[in-house]
Amino acid sequence: MTDGRTYPDRPFLAVSAAILRDGKVLVVRRARNPAGGLYSLPGGVVEAGETLIEAVKREVDEETALVVEPIALAGYREVVARDADDKVERHFVILPFAARWIAGEPKLNEELSEWLWVEPSDIASMPTTAGLAEIVARAVEQIKGAD
């Protein structure tokens, strides 16, 4: 059985947010695959007709109940997972944004098992999705540059 995102005929566009608050960044632990058990940034798939900024705000709200202000792109990531027969099982192009926390306190949904506000320098020692420390470092630079 597939969920509509497995064995795709095209990549899915997704967004995420490196949310900064008082010098710390929010990381969330994924409750299920893909990336189950790993820390990452809140985010998800862009819906048809939605701008990237709208998608960041909606996904962060849906996953954490936070209100954020996206500032700038903080890079990109591609996730291509292949099955045992080398068929593409999942393919996502993820656009992470640097974002400022505006309001709210994190609340988990069924996709997340934990949230933490952490020092950006601590991310490198945590079990995370690929490239998370670099994306967060870039987001921190962009937020500082925007202030």
N, CA and C atoms as an extended XYZ file, in Angstrom:
441
Properties=species:S:1:pos:R:3:atomname:S:1:resname:S:1:resid:I:1 pbc="F F F"
N         0.852       -1.179        0.000 N   MET     1
C         0.000        0.000        0.000 CA  MET     1
C         0.897        1.241        0.000 C   MET     1
N         0.525        2.243       -0.784 N   THR     2
C         1.300        3.476       -0.831 CA  THR     2
C         0.484        4.613       -0.266 C   THR     2
N         1.175        5.678        0.152 N   ASP     3
C         0.496        6.833        0.732 CA  ASP     3
C         0.383        7.988       -0.256 C   ASP     3
N         0.637        7.737       -1.533 N   GLY     4
C         0.583        8.794       -2.539 CA  GLY     4
C         1.916        9.487       -2.712 C   GLY     4
N         2.822        9.307       -1.765 N   ARG     5
C         4.150        9.908       -1.866 CA  ARG     5
C         5.231        8.855       -2.043 C   ARG     5
N         4.823        7.598       -2.055 N   THR     6
C         5.795        6.541       -2.301 CA  THR     6
C         5.717        6.132       -3.767 C   THR     6
N         6.856        5.755       -4.300 N   TYR     7
C         7.018        5.398       -5.710 CA  TYR     7
C         6.428        6.474       -6.621 C   TYR     7
N         6.913        7.708       -6.436 N   PRO     8
C         6.365        8.834       -7.205 CA  PRO     8
C         6.871        8.849       -8.645 C   PRO     8
N         6.147        9.568       -9.489 N   ASP     9
C         6.625        9.780      -10.857 CA  ASP     9
C         7.304       11.137      -10.993 C   ASP     9
N         7.383       11.861       -9.873 N   ARG    10
C         8.058       13.165       -9.843 CA  ARG    10
C         8.443       13.465       -8.399 C   ARG    10
N         9.388       14.367       -8.197 N   PRO    11
C         9.726       14.764       -6.824 CA  PRO    11
C         8.600       15.588       -6.206 C   PRO    11
N         8.525       15.561       -4.892 N   PHE    12
C         7.602       16.414       -4.146 CA  PHE    12
C         8.371       17.603       -3.594 C   PHE    12
N         7.787       18.796       -3.686 N   LEU    13
C         8.372       20.015       -3.140 CA  LEU    13
C         7.904       20.168       -1.702 C   LEU    13
N         8.869       20.385       -0.805 N   ALA    14
C         8.555       20.560        0.605 CA  ALA    14
C         9.314       21.766        1.148 C   ALA    14
N         8.847       22.266        2.288 N   VAL    15
C         9.495       23.385        2.979 CA  VAL    15
C         9.693       22.986        4.432 C   VAL    15
N        10.626       23.677        5.081 N   SER    16
C        10.813       23.508        6.520 CA  SER    16
C        11.275       24.841        7.086 C   SER    16
N        11.351       24.925        8.409 N   ALA    17
C        11.723       26.188        9.046 CA  ALA    17
C        12.704       25.965       10.185 C   ALA    17
N        13.842       26.673       10.099 N   ALA    18
C        14.781       26.768       11.217 CA  ALA    18
C        14.316       27.974       12.018 C   ALA    18
N        13.549       27.712       13.069 N   ILE    19
C        12.901       28.767       13.851 CA  ILE    19
C        13.819       29.173       14.992 C   ILE    19
N        14.168       30.458       15.024 N   LEU    20
C        15.054       30.964       16.072 CA  LEU    20
C        14.272       31.779       17.086 C   LEU    20
N        14.595       31.509       18.362 N   ARG    21
C        13.960       32.211       19.487 CA  ARG    21
C        15.003       32.345       20.598 C   ARG    21
N        15.327       33.569       20.949 N   ASP    22
C        16.302       33.818       22.015 CA  ASP    22
C        17.613       33.065       21.797 C   ASP    22
N        18.068       33.025       20.545 N   GLY    23
C        19.341       32.395       20.224 CA  GLY    23
C        19.298       30.888       20.070 C   GLY    23
N        18.134       30.270       20.304 N   LYS    24
C        18.005       28.820       20.170 CA  LYS    24
C        17.135       28.488       18.963 C   LYS    24
N        17.279       27.273       18.491 N   VAL    25
C        16.516       26.816       17.335 CA  VAL    25
C        15.629       25.639       17.765 C   VAL    25
N        14.454       25.567       17.164 N   LEU    26
C        13.526       24.473       17.461 CA  LEU    26
C        13.850       23.283       16.572 C   LEU    26
N        14.063       22.132       17.205 N   VAL    27
C        14.172       20.877       16.463 CA  VAL    27
C        13.057       19.959       16.944 C   VAL    27
N        12.596       19.124       16.038 N   VAL    28
C        11.517       18.193       16.342 CA  VAL    28
C        11.963       16.781       15.981 C   VAL    28
N        11.515       15.812       16.774 N   ARG    29
C        11.841       14.411       16.474 CA  ARG    29
C        10.667       13.799       15.717 C   ARG    29
N        10.971       13.228       14.578 N   ARG    30
C         9.945       12.605       13.739 CA  ARG    30
C         9.448       11.318       14.386 C   ARG    30
N         8.136       11.151       14.441 N   ALA    31
C         7.524        9.989       15.079 CA  ALA    31
C         7.409        8.798       14.133 C   ALA    31
N         7.505        9.032       12.827 N   ARG    32
C         7.341        7.933       11.863 CA  ARG    32
C         8.232        8.173       10.648 C   ARG    32
N         8.358        7.149        9.868 N   ASN    33
C         9.189        7.236        8.660 CA  ASN    33
C         8.501        8.046        7.580 C   ASN    33
N         9.234        8.704        6.697 N   PRO    34
C        10.692        8.696        6.665 CA  PRO    34
C        11.270        9.540        7.794 C   PRO    34
N        12.478        9.258        8.170 N   ALA    35
C        13.218        9.995        9.205 CA  ALA    35
C        12.707        9.728       10.613 C   ALA    35
N        11.974        8.649       10.829 N   GLY    36
C        11.482        8.323       12.160 CA  GLY    36
C        12.608        8.255       13.177 C   GLY    36
N        12.426        8.927       14.315 N   GLY    37
C        13.403        8.930       15.387 CA  GLY    37
C        14.495        9.973       15.261 C   GLY    37
N        14.585       10.628       14.124 N   LEU    38
C        15.616       11.646       13.916 CA  LEU    38
C        15.067       13.040       14.191 C   LEU    38
N        15.952       13.916       14.614 N   TYR    39
C        15.578       15.316       14.776 CA  TYR    39
C        15.660       16.007       13.419 C   TYR    39
N        14.731       16.903       13.189 N   SER    40
C        14.696       17.681       11.957 CA  SER    40
C        14.005       19.008       12.258 C   SER    40
N        13.649       19.702       11.211 N   LEU    41
C        12.920       20.959       11.339 CA  LEU    41
C        11.459       20.711       11.018 C   LEU    41
N        10.548       21.459       11.618 N   PRO    42
C         9.137       21.301       11.244 CA  PRO    42
C         8.936       21.726        9.796 C   PRO    42
N         8.078       21.006        9.113 N   GLY    43
C         7.797       21.339        7.718 CA  GLY    43
C         7.033       20.236        7.035 C   GLY    43
N         6.812       20.419        5.736 N   GLY    44
C         6.078       19.428        4.967 CA  GLY    44
C         5.882       19.876        3.537 C   GLY    44
N         5.029       19.166        2.837 N   VAL    45
C         4.822       19.345        1.404 CA  VAL    45
C         4.031       20.616        1.099 C   VAL    45
N         4.468       21.322        0.061 N   VAL    46
C         3.773       22.507       -0.427 CA  VAL    46
C         2.522       22.052       -1.168 C   VAL    46
N         1.406       22.702       -0.880 N   GLU    47
C         0.144       22.374       -1.547 CA  GLU    47
C        -0.024       23.210       -2.814 C   GLU    47
N        -0.766       22.683       -3.782 N   ALA    48
C        -1.013       23.402       -5.035 CA  ALA    48
C        -1.660       24.754       -4.750 C   ALA    48
N        -1.143       25.795       -5.394 N   GLY    49
C        -1.688       27.139       -5.234 CA  GLY    49
C        -1.133       27.900       -4.054 C   GLY    49
N        -0.258       27.290       -3.291 N   GLU    50
C         0.294       27.881       -2.073 CA  GLU    50
C         1.690       28.439       -2.381 C   GLU    50
N         1.978       29.641       -1.885 N   THR    51
C         3.332       30.162       -2.020 CA  THR    51
C         4.230       29.447       -1.009 C   THR    51
N         5.539       29.553       -1.209 N   LEU    52
C         6.473       28.928       -0.273 CA  LEU    52
C         6.312       29.496        1.129 C   LEU    52
N         6.159       30.820        1.229 N   ILE    53
C         5.991       31.459        2.539 CA  ILE    53
C         4.707       30.978        3.211 C   ILE    53
N         3.625       30.907        2.448 N   GLU    54
C         2.363       30.392        3.005 CA  GLU    54
C         2.539       28.957        3.485 C   GLU    54
N         3.264       28.156        2.713 N   ALA    55
C         3.474       26.755        3.084 CA  ALA    55
C         4.289       26.638        4.371 C   ALA    55
N         5.338       27.451        4.507 N   VAL    56
C         6.143       27.424        5.742 CA  VAL    56
C         5.261       27.752        6.939 C   VAL    56
N         4.517       28.833        6.853 N   LYS    57
C         3.665       29.243        7.976 CA  LYS    57
C         2.634       28.165        8.308 C   LYS    57
N         1.987       27.593        7.298 N   ARG    58
C         0.961       26.567        7.525 CA  ARG    58
C         1.566       25.306        8.131 C   ARG    58
N         2.656       24.833        7.556 N   GLU    59
C         3.268       23.599        8.055 CA  GLU    59
C         3.755       23.753        9.494 C   GLU    59
N         4.387       24.879        9.807 N   VAL    60
C         4.849       25.106       11.178 CA  VAL    60
C         3.654       25.148       12.129 C   VAL    60
N         2.594       25.833       11.724 N   ASP    61
C         1.389       25.888       12.554 CA  ASP    61
C         0.793       24.491       12.743 C   ASP    61
N         0.671       23.713       11.665 N   GLU    62
C         0.082       22.379       11.767 CA  GLU    62
C         0.914       21.446       12.651 C   GLU    62
N         2.237       21.535       12.531 N   GLU    63
C         3.091       20.613       13.270 CA  GLU    63
C         3.381       21.053       14.697 C   GLU    63
N         3.410       22.364       14.949 N   THR    64
C         3.862       22.831       16.266 CA  THR    64
C         2.956       23.864       16.924 C   THR    64
N         1.999       24.426       16.199 N   ALA    65
C         1.108       25.496       16.679 CA  ALA    65
C         1.836       26.828       16.871 C   ALA    65
N         3.036       26.970       16.321 N   LEU    66
C         3.771       28.229       16.431 CA  LEU    66
C         3.433       29.172       15.284 C   LEU    66
N         3.538       30.462       15.550 N   VAL    67
C         3.435       31.491       14.525 CA  VAL    67
C         4.860       31.963       14.257 C   VAL    67
N         5.256       31.956       12.979 N   VAL    68
C         6.620       32.332       12.615 CA  VAL    68
C         6.616       33.348       11.484 C   VAL    68
N         7.773       34.007       11.348 N   GLU    69
C         8.004       34.919       10.237 CA  GLU    69
C         9.183       34.378        9.425 C   GLU    69
N         8.903       33.769        8.261 N   PRO    70
C         9.991       33.307        7.413 CA  PRO    70
C        10.796       34.505        6.903 C   PRO    70
N        12.135       34.400        6.937 N   ILE    71
C        13.016       35.496        6.556 CA  ILE    71
C        13.666       35.256        5.197 C   ILE    71
N        14.284       34.087        5.018 N   ALA    72
C        15.010       33.814        3.778 CA  ALA    72
C        15.257       32.319        3.643 C   ALA    72
N        15.502       31.885        2.424 N   LEU    73
C        15.909       30.500        2.206 CA  LEU    73
C        17.242       30.254        2.884 C   LEU    73
N        17.390       29.084        3.468 N   ALA    74
C        18.629       28.727        4.157 CA  ALA    74
C        19.343       27.585        3.435 C   ALA    74
N        18.988       27.357        2.185 N   GLY    75
C        19.607       26.289        1.402 CA  GLY    75
C        18.564       25.363        0.818 C   GLY    75
N        18.992       24.154        0.525 N   TYR    76
C        18.063       23.145        0.026 CA  TYR    76
C        18.610       21.772        0.379 C   TYR    76
N        17.738       20.799        0.359 N   ARG    77
C        18.113       19.415        0.559 CA  ARG    77
C        17.279       18.569       -0.388 C   ARG    77
N        17.875       17.490       -0.868 N   GLU    78
C        17.147       16.518       -1.657 CA  GLU    78
C        17.180       15.198       -0.916 C   GLU    78
N        16.052       14.544       -0.852 N   VAL    79
C        15.961       13.238       -0.230 CA  VAL    79
C        15.455       12.274       -1.291 C   VAL    79
N        16.311       11.350       -1.666 N   VAL    80
C        15.946       10.313       -2.629 CA  VAL    80
C        16.202        8.977       -1.953 C   VAL    80
N        15.135        8.242       -1.718 N   ALA    81
C        15.247        6.927       -1.082 CA  ALA    81
C        14.876        5.861       -2.108 C   ALA    81
N        15.720        4.855       -2.201 N   ARG    82
C        15.487        3.750       -3.142 CA  ARG    82
C        15.212        2.467       -2.380 C   ARG    82
N        14.410        1.601       -2.979 N   ASP    83
C        14.110        0.313       -2.351 CA  ASP    83
C        15.183       -0.711       -2.716 C   ASP    83
N        14.987       -1.947       -2.297 N   ALA    84
C        15.972       -3.010       -2.538 CA  ALA    84
C        16.188       -3.283       -4.026 C   ALA    84
N        15.210       -2.945       -4.861 N   ASP    85
C        15.331       -3.130       -6.312 CA  ASP    85
C        15.839       -1.876       -7.016 C   ASP    85
N        16.296       -0.897       -6.233 N   ASP    86
C        16.831        0.371       -6.726 CA  ASP    86
C        15.772        1.264       -7.386 C   ASP    86
N        14.502        1.008       -7.098 N   LYS    87
C        13.438        1.885       -7.573 CA  LYS    87
C        13.305        3.057       -6.609 C   LYS    87
N        12.979        4.232       -7.142 N   VAL    88
C        12.809        5.412       -6.297 CA  VAL    88
C        11.532        5.234       -5.485 C   VAL    88
N        11.714        5.103       -4.166 N   GLU    89
C        10.575        4.927       -3.267 CA  GLU    89
C        10.017        6.272       -2.804 C   GLU    89
N        10.926        7.239       -2.558 N   ARG    90
C        10.539        8.591       -2.158 CA  ARG    90
C        11.526        9.578       -2.759 C   ARG    90
N        11.009       10.766       -3.119 N   HIS    91
C        11.878       11.831       -3.636 CA  HIS    91
C        11.270       13.167       -3.241 C   HIS    91
N        12.014       13.901       -2.387 N   PHE    92
C        11.588       15.212       -1.917 CA  PHE    92
C        12.685       16.225       -2.198 C   PHE    92
N        12.285       17.407       -2.634 N   VAL    93
C        13.166       18.564       -2.698 CA  VAL    93
C        12.675       19.479       -1.578 C   VAL    93
N        13.545       19.735       -0.605 N   ILE    94
C        13.153       20.470        0.595 CA  ILE    94
C        13.839       21.828        0.616 C   ILE    94
N        13.042       22.875        0.785 N   LEU    95
C        13.554       24.239        0.876 CA  LEU    95
C        13.409       24.722        2.315 C   LEU    95
N        14.489       24.670        3.096 N   PRO    96
C        14.432       25.149        4.475 CA  PRO    96
C        14.563       26.671        4.540 C   PRO    96
N        13.769       27.287        5.382 N   PHE    97
C        13.782       28.736        5.571 CA  PHE    97
C        14.305       29.079        6.953 C   PHE    97
N        15.031       30.188        7.040 N   ALA    98
C        15.332       30.808        8.321 CA  ALA    98
C        14.057       31.532        8.737 C   ALA    98
N        13.650       31.362        9.983 N   ALA    99
C        12.405       31.984       10.444 CA  ALA    99
C        12.552       32.470       11.885 C   ALA    99
N        11.839       33.542       12.170 N   ARG   100
C        11.780       34.066       13.539 CA  ARG   100
C        10.518       33.552       14.219 C   ARG   100
N        10.654       33.180       15.493 N   TRP   101
C         9.495       32.839       16.303 CA  TRP   101
C         8.733       34.132       16.579 C   TRP   101
N         7.416       34.096       16.418 N   ILE   102
C         6.560       35.251       16.691 CA  ILE   102
C         5.692       34.997       17.926 C   ILE   102
N         5.041       33.827       17.984 N   ALA   103
C         4.124       33.557       19.096 CA  ALA   103
C         3.870       32.063       19.227 C   ALA   103
N         3.391       31.696       20.411 N   GLY   104
C         2.979       30.330       20.674 CA  GLY   104
C         4.035       29.506       21.367 C   GLY   104
N         3.594       28.373       21.872 N   GLU   105
C         4.480       27.388       22.476 CA  GLU   105
C         4.281       26.085       21.713 C   GLU   105
N         5.348       25.332       21.503 N   PRO   106
C         5.225       24.115       20.690 CA  PRO   106
C         4.226       23.117       21.269 C   PRO   106
N         3.425       22.573       20.387 N   LYS   107
C         2.500       21.487       20.699 CA  LYS   107
C         2.715       20.435       19.631 C   LYS   107
N         2.820       19.191       20.031 N   LEU   108
C         3.106       18.117       19.091 CA  LEU   108
C         1.852       17.638       18.377 C   LEU   108
N         2.035       17.182       17.138 N   ASN   109
C         0.962       16.489       16.442 CA  ASN   109
C         1.381       15.032       16.268 C   ASN   109
N         0.613       14.258       15.535 N   GLU   110
C         0.882       12.823       15.399 CA  GLU   110
C         2.170       12.521       14.634 C   GLU   110
N         2.720       13.505       13.913 N   GLU   111
C         3.949       13.289       13.145 CA  GLU   111
C         5.212       13.454       13.995 C   GLU   111
N         5.076       14.056       15.183 N   LEU   112
C         6.240       14.385       16.004 CA  LEU   112
C         6.143       13.742       17.381 C   LEU   112
N         7.296       13.296       17.896 N   SER   113
C         7.304       12.684       19.222 CA  SER   113
C         7.964       13.559       20.280 C   SER   113
N         8.677       14.608       19.858 N   GLU   114
C         9.390       15.444       20.813 CA  GLU   114
C         9.766       16.760       20.140 C   GLU   114
N         9.922       17.809       20.940 N   TRP   115
C        10.465       19.081       20.460 CA  TRP   115
C        11.452       19.598       21.483 C   TRP   115
N        12.458       20.318       21.003 N   LEU   116
C        13.471       20.900       21.877 CA  LEU   116
C        13.923       22.237       21.309 C   LEU   116
N        14.133       23.229       22.172 N   TRP   117
C        14.837       24.446       21.789 CA  TRP   117
C        16.297       24.188       22.152 C   TRP   117
N        17.195       24.210       21.173 N   VAL   118
C        18.593       23.870       21.418 CA  VAL   118
C        19.524       24.952       20.885 C   VAL   118
N        20.720       24.973       21.435 N   GLU   119
C        21.767       25.834       20.898 CA  GLU   119
C        22.126       25.305       19.513 C   GLU   119
N        22.246       26.171       18.523 N   PRO   120
C        22.594       25.694       17.185 CA  PRO   120
C        23.854       24.831       17.150 C   PRO   120
N        24.818       25.134       17.996 N   SER   121
C        26.071       24.364       18.020 CA  SER   121
C        25.875       22.939       18.538 C   SER   121
N        24.787       22.663       19.240 N   ASP   122
C        24.531       21.318       19.773 CA  ASP   122
C        23.976       20.353       18.728 C   ASP   122
N        23.486       20.877       17.633 N   ILE   123
C        22.821       20.032       16.638 CA  ILE   123
C        23.765       19.009       16.018 C   ILE   123
N        25.027       19.374       15.828 N   ALA   124
C        25.988       18.465       15.200 CA  ALA   124
C        26.162       17.163       15.982 C   ALA   124
N        25.893       17.163       17.286 N   SER   125
C        26.063       15.960       18.101 CA  SER   125
C        24.760       15.185       18.288 C   SER   125
N        23.689       15.605       17.638 N   MET   126
C        22.386       14.955       17.785 CA  MET   126
C        22.104       14.053       16.582 C   MET   126
N        21.237       13.034       16.757 N   PRO   127
C        20.822       12.223       15.609 CA  PRO   127
C        19.813       13.015       14.764 C   PRO   127
N        20.256       13.500       13.616 N   THR   128
C        19.427       14.382       12.785 CA  THR   128
C        19.336       13.887       11.356 C   THR   128
N        18.440       14.513       10.634 N   THR   129
C        18.392       14.306        9.194 CA  THR   129
C        19.657       14.901        8.582 C   THR   129
N        20.019       14.429        7.411 N   ALA   130
C        21.269       14.828        6.765 CA  ALA   130
C        21.346       16.338        6.551 C   ALA   130
N        22.476       16.912        6.928 N   GLY   131
C        22.739       18.318        6.655 CA  GLY   131
C        22.055       19.313        7.568 C   GLY   131
N        21.416       18.854        8.630 N   LEU   132
C        20.650       19.769        9.474 CA  LEU   132
C        21.537       20.830       10.128 C   LEU   132
N        22.697       20.443       10.632 N   ALA   133
C        23.573       21.418       11.305 CA  ALA   133
C        23.976       22.538       10.350 C   ALA   133
N        24.264       22.202        9.101 N   GLU   134
C        24.662       23.219        8.126 CA  GLU   134
C        23.506       24.161        7.787 C   GLU   134
N        22.316       23.612        7.640 N   ILE   135
C        21.139       24.441        7.353 CA  ILE   135
C        20.877       25.393        8.515 C   ILE   135
N        20.953       24.900        9.736 N   VAL   136
C        20.705       25.748       10.901 CA  VAL   136
C        21.770       26.839       11.001 C   VAL   136
N        23.026       26.493       10.754 N   ALA   137
C        24.098       27.499       10.798 CA  ALA   137
C        23.838       28.604        9.769 C   ALA   137
N        23.407       28.237        8.591 N   ARG   138
C        23.090       29.222        7.558 CA  ARG   138
C        21.896       30.073        7.971 C   ARG   138
N        20.897       29.451        8.571 N   ALA   139
C        19.708       30.190        9.030 CA  ALA   139
C        20.085       31.209       10.104 C   ALA   139
N        20.947       30.826       11.026 N   VAL   140
C        21.383       31.736       12.074 CA  VAL   140
C        22.069       32.955       11.450 C   VAL   140
N        22.951       32.727       10.474 N   GLU   141
C        23.614       33.835        9.775 CA  GLU   141
C        22.611       34.760        9.110 C   GLU   141
N        21.598       34.181        8.471 N   GLN   142
C        20.608       34.997        7.775 CA  GLN   142
C        19.765       35.822        8.736 C   GLN   142
N        19.407       35.257        9.866 N   ILE   143
C        18.638       36.004       10.859 CA  ILE   143
C        19.483       37.162       11.400 C   ILE   143
N        20.738       36.882       11.716 N   LYS   144
C        21.637       37.943       12.216 CA  LYS   144
C        21.794       39.031       11.172 C   LYS   144
N        21.904       38.660        9.897 N   GLY   145
C        22.055       39.639        8.823 CA  GLY   145
C        20.807       40.473        8.591 C   GLY   145
N        19.645       39.918        8.952 N   ALA   146
C        18.382       40.626        8.751 CA  ALA   146
C        18.080       41.599        9.903 C   ALA   146
N        18.755       41.410       11.032 N   ASP   147
C        18.494       42.264       12.210 CA  ASP   147
C        19.152       43.625       12.076 C   ASP   147
